[in-house]
């Protein structure tokens, strides 16, 4: 058998495996309970998420703009030890309420 064909056939199972191992994703809405700046972690509805500096709002790392009590919508990728938030939306009314120290 031709060496080129043999190499192609050998690589085929690996290519198929790689195409089927997509990471699981998630979308959620919840209230922030804790922000851990030094660890790039936030707790939303008692679940801890990783929030890397690359996840930004208006060009600034999102984690620097968050406070407990904010209602957020977010999405990302399942990972261990914590799911990773890749995009985030702040609900303006919740930001206003926290800033004014008004509780719903």
C-alpha positions, 0 to 999 in steps of 0.5 A: 500500500502507498505510504501516503495512503497509509498515513492518511488512513492512520490519521482518520480516526484521530481527526474524527475523535478531535471533531467530536470532543467539543466542550460543553457550553452553558447559559445562565442568569443569576445574582452574584453572591461573591467576587474573588478578584485575586482568584478570578472567581465569582459565585452566582447563585451558590455556584463558583465560576472562573471569570478570566480577565479576557472576559470584558465589558466595554473593554475592561475586565468584567471581574473589575466591574462586578459587585455582590447583588448584581443580576447577570446573564452569562455564558461559557464553557464547562471546565474543571474545577470551575465553569469558565464564563466567556461572555457576560451581561449586566442587568442595569436595574440591578446595578442601580439598585446595588449602587443605591443600596436598594434591595428588591 
